[in-house]
Amino acid sequence: MTIIEIITQGARSLESAGVSFGHGTLNAFDEAAWLVLWQLGLPLDSPLQGPDAVADRVPTATQRAQVATLLAARIETRKPAAYLTREAWLQGLSFYVDERVIVPRSLIAELLVEGAIDPWLGASTHRVLDLCTGNASLAVLAAMNYPDVVVDASDLSTDALAVAAINLDRHHLRERITLLASDGLAGVRGSYDLILCNPPYVNAHSMASLPPEYRAEPALALDGNRDGAIDGMDFIRRLLRDAPGAMNEHAVLVLEVGNERENFEAAFGRVEAVWLPTSAGEDQVMLLTRSELIRNIH
């Protein structure tokens, strides 16, 4: 069988098994292609069409057996592919991941790379905080896109920080990114010019109905109801209350809430947020100024 035939067959198997996507791919074909190319040691952007295509290559019997084992593991375990390969890609960068962190997929990443936040930044932007850093992917992207800043990356989970350390080493950023163990803002260091946060925000109903791929991820990083609410806004309530004390005068907070805009606006109706356009729409990520938080939260 050729590579394209293996991918096509794998996609059919994934579809028949009813697996869920969203951890780097959005459909069965792309997921199968990712797994097949990874197992064969080919770049994940290898062309399947054109003069340099790998589609018609014929893997060895051993390679085909290895691919079949990996695809079977994806179906049988229902783990995200990134947990099986120990690798996730975000904005063209490779990150180490395992079950200690959620698979990186924050839309804030594209805003950093595309410069969408830049109009609110300036020469005075020196200190950045990546709050709820997970595997440190946003911290790494911030450091790479803003070479003149220093970055603190904080998380409540010491397991997550251990994974983050692997990625700082992978991208040679130990000197510019400091990892901090912190419950929210309690353990961070002083004031920041930019705070990035992809927090736990999933509401209770959605948590109860997550497919197995999402239940394989740490609930601590997803469940926004730790203080007893059901709207997913518990962490964000504390964050918006405490954030001004950790922000310099002209600082901004970039906050992702995914599909929870309705719950956010119900909880913080007076707050005037700037909703930033992303590939998933204009209702997923917002920007909040320090002055707006002081005016309508405090």
C-alpha positions in Angstrom: 0.0 0.0 0.0 1.1 3.5 -0.7 1.2 6.3 1.9 -1.9 7.9 0.6 -3.8 4.6 0.6 -2.7 4.0 4.2 -3.9 7.5 5.2 -7.2 7.1 3.5 -7.8 3.7 5.1 -6.8 5.1 8.5 -9.2 8.0 8.1 -12.0 5.6 7.4 -11.1 3.6 10.5 -11.0 6.8 12.7 -14.4 7.9 11.3 -16.0 4.5 11.9 -14.7 4.4 15.5 -16.3 7.8 16.1 -13.2 9.4 17.6 -13.2 13.1 18.3 -10.8 15.7 17.0 -9.7 19.2 18.0 -6.3 18.6 19.4 -4.3 19.8 16.4 -6.6 18.5 13.6 -10.2 18.9 12.8 -11.1 15.9 10.7 -10.3 12.2 10.2 -8.1 12.6 7.1 -5.8 15.2 8.7 -5.6 13.1 11.9 -4.6 10.0 9.9 -2.1 11.9 7.9 -0.5 13.3 11.0 -0.2 9.9 12.6 1.1 8.2 9.5 3.7 10.8 8.6 4.9 11.0 12.2 5.3 7.2 12.5 7.2 7.1 9.2 9.5 9.9 10.3 8.3 12.3 7.6 7.7 16.0 8.2 4.1 16.7 9.1 3.9 19.2 6.3 5.1 16.6 3.7 3.2 17.2 0.5 0.6 14.7 -0.6 0.3 16.2 -4.0 2.7 17.9 -6.4 6.2 16.9 -7.8 7.6 16.3 -4.3 4.7 14.4 -3.0 5.3 11.4 -0.7 1.8 10.0 -1.4 2.9 7.3 -3.8 5.7 6.0 -1.6 5.4 2.4 -0.4 6.4 1.8 3.2 8.0 -1.4 4.2 5.9 -4.2 5.9 7.5 -3.3 9.2 6.6 0.4 8.8 3.0 -0.5 7.8 2.7 -2.6 10.9 4.0 0.3 13.1 1.5 2.6 11.5 -1.3 0.2 12.1 -0.3 -0.2 15.8 -0.4 3.6 16.2 -3.7 4.1 14.5 -5.2 1.2 16.6 -3.9 2.9 19.8 -5.6 6.2 18.8 -8.9 4.3 18.4 -8.6 2.0 21.4 -7.3 4.5 24.0 -9.2 7.6 22.7 -6.2 9.6 23.7 -5.4 12.7 21.7 -2.8 11.9 19.0 -0.3 14.3 20.7 -0.2 12.1 23.8 0.7 9.1 21.6 3.4 10.9 19.7 4.6 13.1 22.6 4.5 16.0 20.3 2.2 18.9 19.4 2.5 21.7 16.9 1.4 25.3 17.4 2.0 28.1 14.9 4.7 26.0 13.2 6.6 25.2 16.4 7.0 21.7 17.9 6.3 21.2 21.6 6.7 18.3 23.9 3.4 17.2 25.6 2.2 14.3 27.7 -0.8 13.6 29.9 0.4 16.1 32.5 -0.8 19.0 30.4 -3.6 19.8 28.0 -2.7 19.6 24.3 -1.7 23.2 23.3 -4.3 24.8 21.0 -4.8 28.3 22.3 -6.1 30.9 19.8 -3.9 33.4 21.6 -1.0 31.8 19.8 -2.2 33.0 16.4 -2.7 36.5 17.8 0.9 36.6 19.0 2.3 35.5 15.7 0.1 37.7 13.6 0.8 40.8 15.7 -2.9 41.4 16.6 -2.0 42.5 20.1 0.7 44.9 19.0 -1.4 48.0 18.8 -1.9 47.9 22.6 1.8 47.4 23.3 4.8 49.7 22.9 8.3 50.6 24.0 7.3 50.3 27.6 6.3 46.6 27.2 9.0 44.7 29.0 7.4 42.1 31.3 5.0 39.4 30.1 3.1 36.9 32.2 1.8 33.6 30.7 -0.7 32.6 33.4 -1.9 29.0 33.4 1.1 28.2 31.1 0.6 24.5 30.8 3.4 23.3 28.5 4.7 26.9 28.1 3.7 27.2 24.4 2.3 30.7 24.7 5.3 31.8 26.8 7.7 30.4 24.1 5.8 32.2 21.3 5.7 35.5 23.3 9.4 35.3 23.9 10.1 34.6 20.2 7.8 37.3 18.9 8.9 39.9 21.4 12.7 39.5 21.7 13.0 42.5 24.0 10.7 41.2 26.8 11.2 38.8 29.7 8.5 36.3 30.4 7.2 34.7 33.5 5.2 31.5 33.0 3.1 30.3 35.9 0.9 27.4 36.7 -0.7 25.8 39.7 0.4 22.3 38.5 4.0 21.4 39.3 3.5 18.5 36.8 2.7 21.1 34.1 5.7 23.1 35.0 7.9 20.0 34.6 6.6 19.7 31.0 7.1 23.4 30.5 10.7 23.1 31.5 11.3 20.5 28.7 9.9 23.0 26.2 12.1 25.9 27.5 15.1 23.7 26.9 13.8 22.6 23.5 13.6 26.2 22.3 16.7 27.4 24.2 14.7 30.0 26.3 15.7 29.2 29.8 17.4 32.6 30.2 14.3 34.6 29.1 11.4 32.6 30.6 11.1 32.0 34.3 8.7 29.2 35.5 6.7 30.0 38.6 4.4 27.8 40.7 1.3 30.0 41.4 -2.3 29.5 42.2 -3.7 32.2 39.9 -1.8 35.4 40.6 -0.9 34.6 44.2 2.7 33.6 43.4 3.7 35.9 40.6 6.4 38.5 40.8 5.3 42.2 40.7 3.6 44.0 37.8 3.4 43.1 34.1 2.8 45.0 30.9 1.1 42.1 29.2 -0.8 39.1 30.8 -1.7 36.2 28.6 -4.2 33.7 30.0 -5.9 30.6 28.6 -7.5 29.5 31.9 -9.8 26.7 32.9 -13.2 28.0 31.7 -15.4 25.0 30.7 -18.8 25.2 32.3 -20.2 22.3 34.3 -22.6 21.0 31.7 -19.9 20.9 29.0 -17.5 19.2 31.4 -20.0 16.4 32.0 -20.4 15.8 28.3 -16.8 16.0 27.1 -15.7 13.2 24.7 -12.9 10.8 25.9 -10.2 12.7 24.1 -10.9 15.8 26.3 -11.4 13.7 29.4 -7.9 12.4 28.9 -6.6 15.8 29.6 -6.0 17.2 33.2 -9.4 18.4 34.5 -7.6 21.1 36.5 -6.8 22.9 33.2 -10.3 22.7 31.8 -12.9 22.8 34.6 -13.8 26.4 35.4 -16.1 25.5 38.3 -13.6 24.8 41.1 -15.3 27.3 43.6 -18.7 25.7 43.2 -20.3 27.6 40.3 -21.5 26.0 37.1 -20.8 28.7 34.5 -17.1 28.0 34.2 -16.2 31.5 35.4 -14.7 30.7 38.9 -11.1 31.2 37.9 -11.9 34.2 35.8 -13.8 35.9 38.7 -10.7 35.7 40.8 -8.4 36.7 37.9 -10.3 39.9 37.0 -10.5 40.9 40.7 -6.8 40.4 41.3 -5.4 41.4 37.9 -5.1 45.2 38.3 -2.7 44.6 41.2 -0.4 42.7 38.9 -0.6 45.1 36.0 1.4 48.2 35.2 -0.6 51.4 34.4 -1.0 50.7 30.6 -1.0 46.9 30.8 -3.5 44.7 29.0 -4.8 41.2 29.8 -5.5 38.9 26.8 -8.0 36.3 28.0 -9.3 33.3 26.1 -12.8 32.0 27.0 -13.5 29.7 24.1 -17.2 29.0 23.7 -18.1 30.7 27.0 -18.7 34.3 25.8 -22.3 34.1 26.9 -21.4 33.0 30.4 -18.6 35.6 30.6 -21.0 38.4 29.6 -23.6 37.1 32.1 -21.0 37.2 34.9 -19.3 40.5 33.9 -21.9 42.4 32.0 -20.5 45.8 32.7 -17.0 45.0 31.5 -16.2 46.4 28.0 -13.9 43.9 26.4 -12.2 44.2 23.0 -13.0 40.9 21.2 -10.1 40.0 19.0 -10.8 38.2 15.6 -9.3 34.7 15.4 -9.6 31.8 13.0 -12.5 30.5 15.3 -14.4 33.8 15.2 -14.6 37.0 17.1 -16.0 35.6 20.4 -13.2 33.5 21.7 -10.5 35.8 22.9 -10.7 39.3 24.5 -8.4 42.1 25.5 -9.0 44.0 28.7 -7.2 47.1 29.8 -6.2 47.7 33.4 -8.3 50.8 33.6 -11.4 48.9 32.4 -10.9 46.3 35.1 -10.5 48.9 37.8 -13.6 50.8 36.5 -16.0 47.8 36.3 -14.6 45.1 38.6 -13.3 47.0 41.6 
